[in-house]
Amino acid sequence: NPLAEVRANYNAIRVVGDAVGDLFFHGQGAGQMPTASAVVADMIDTAVGRAPITFRTLELWSNRESPVSIRPNDDLPGRYYMRFQVADQPGVMAKLTAILGEQKLSIASIIQHEPLPRAQDSTVQLVIMTHEASEGAARTAVERIMSLPVVSGVSVRMRVME
């Protein structure tokens, strides 16, 4: 990775665009610590919702009339990996898939292994990969699934970066 080779007072950034593919920008900066501090500050501004104010104040956009808009997390699309510990009994899969369907989440794959021999409880792990869906729909589905009495333990929901 070319970013791993950036040294001393040089800075670099990798940008990936649909039309242009991978772009790599490299040049002298202010030095390692001042630049890192500025990047972290910009990330914090973005995370707490101050990016439109920061960018407008610094006049970083050529058209000052149109403010920077940040897309709400709930609207972000992605595929999701979900894992649940569920009761090994009839109807459990139907309950989970009904909730996924209500949230418009389409299943790409689903895996449920048999319970371990001589297991103390009668639960199994259920792993679901979804097709692309919104973050909000995935979060709501997992919250609703976790409230089912047939689900126990801690669930996992991760967006798959492709």
C-alpha positions in Angstrom: 0.0 0.0 0.0 1.6 3.3 -1.0 0.2 5.0 2.1 2.4 2.9 4.2 5.5 4.4 2.5 4.7 8.0 3.4 7.5 9.4 5.6 8.7 12.5 7.4 7.0 15.7 6.5 5.1 14.2 3.5 1.4 13.6 3.6 -0.8 11.4 1.4 -4.4 10.6 0.9 -6.1 7.9 -1.1 -9.5 8.8 -2.7 -11.7 6.2 -4.5 -14.3 7.5 -6.9 -16.8 5.6 -9.1 -15.7 7.5 -12.3 -12.0 7.8 -11.6 -11.1 4.7 -9.6 -8.2 5.0 -7.1 -6.4 8.3 -6.8 -3.3 8.9 -4.7 -2.2 12.4 -3.7 1.3 12.8 -2.1 3.2 15.9 -1.2 4.9 17.9 1.6 2.7 18.9 4.5 3.1 20.7 7.8 4.8 17.7 9.4 3.5 14.6 11.0 1.9 15.8 14.2 0.3 19.1 13.0 -1.3 17.3 10.1 -2.5 14.4 12.1 -4.0 16.8 14.6 -5.8 18.7 11.8 -7.1 15.5 10.3 -8.4 14.3 13.6 -10.1 17.6 14.3 -11.9 17.5 10.9 -13.0 13.9 11.7 -14.4 15.0 15.1 -16.2 17.9 13.5 -17.8 15.6 11.0 -18.7 13.0 13.6 -20.4 15.6 15.9 -22.2 17.3 13.0 -20.1 20.5 12.8 -18.7 19.8 9.4 -21.2 22.1 7.5 -20.2 25.0 9.9 -16.4 24.2 9.7 -16.4 23.9 5.9 -18.6 27.0 5.4 -16.4 29.0 7.8 -13.2 28.0 6.0 -14.7 28.6 2.6 -13.5 25.3 1.3 -16.2 25.0 -1.3 -16.3 27.1 -4.4 -20.1 27.7 -4.2 -20.6 29.2 -0.8 -24.4 29.3 -1.3 -24.8 25.5 -1.0 -23.8 24.2 2.5 -22.2 20.9 3.0 -24.8 18.2 3.7 -24.1 15.1 5.6 -26.1 12.0 4.8 -27.8 10.6 7.9 -26.4 7.2 9.1 -29.8 5.6 8.8 -29.7 6.2 5.0 -26.3 4.7 4.4 -26.5 1.5 2.2 -24.5 -1.6 2.8 -24.6 -5.4 3.2 -24.8 -6.7 6.7 -23.4 -9.6 8.7 -25.7 -10.6 11.6 -25.3 -13.3 14.2 -27.8 -14.4 16.8 -28.0 -17.1 19.5 -31.4 -18.6 19.0 -33.6 -21.4 20.5 -33.4 -24.6 18.5 -37.1 -25.0 18.0 -39.7 -24.9 15.2 -40.8 -21.4 14.0 -37.7 -19.5 15.1 -36.5 -18.9 11.6 -39.9 -17.8 10.5 -40.0 -15.1 13.3 -36.6 -13.7 12.3 -37.2 -13.7 8.6 -40.6 -12.0 9.1 -38.9 -9.1 10.9 -36.2 -8.9 8.2 -38.9 -8.8 5.5 -40.9 -6.1 7.3 -37.7 -4.0 7.3 -37.1 -4.8 3.5 -33.9 -6.7 4.3 -33.3 -9.4 1.7 -31.2 -12.5 2.8 -28.2 -13.3 0.7 -27.2 -16.3 2.8 -28.2 -17.9 6.1 -26.3 -20.6 8.1 -27.5 -22.5 11.1 -25.4 -25.3 12.5 -26.7 -28.2 14.6 -26.3 -27.8 18.4 -23.2 -29.2 20.0 -23.6 -32.7 21.3 -24.5 -32.8 25.0 -24.9 -29.0 25.0 -26.4 -27.6 28.3 -28.9 -25.4 26.5 -30.8 -26.0 23.3 -29.6 -22.9 21.4 -27.8 -22.6 18.1 -25.9 -19.8 16.3 -27.7 -18.3 13.3 -25.6 -16.3 10.8 -27.3 -14.1 8.2 -25.7 -12.1 5.4 -28.0 -9.6 3.8 -28.2 -8.0 0.4 -27.7 -4.2 0.3 -30.0 -2.4 2.7 -30.1 0.8 4.8 -28.3 1.1 8.1 -31.6 2.2 9.7 -33.4 -0.9 8.5 -30.6 -3.2 9.6 -30.4 -1.6 13.1 -34.2 -1.7 13.6 -34.4 -5.3 12.5 -31.7 -6.4 14.9 -33.3 -4.5 17.8 -36.7 -6.2 17.1 -35.1 -9.6 16.7 -33.2 -9.2 20.0 -36.5 -8.5 21.8 -37.8 -11.9 20.8 -37.9 -14.5 23.6 -36.3 -17.1 21.4 -33.1 -15.0 21.1 -30.5 -15.1 23.8 -27.0 -13.8 24.4 -25.4 -11.0 22.5 -26.1 -10.3 18.8 -23.7 -9.1 16.2 -24.4 -6.6 13.4 -21.6 -5.4 11.1 -21.7 -3.5 7.9 -19.7 -5.4 5.3 -17.2 -3.1 3.5 -16.7 -4.2 -0.1 
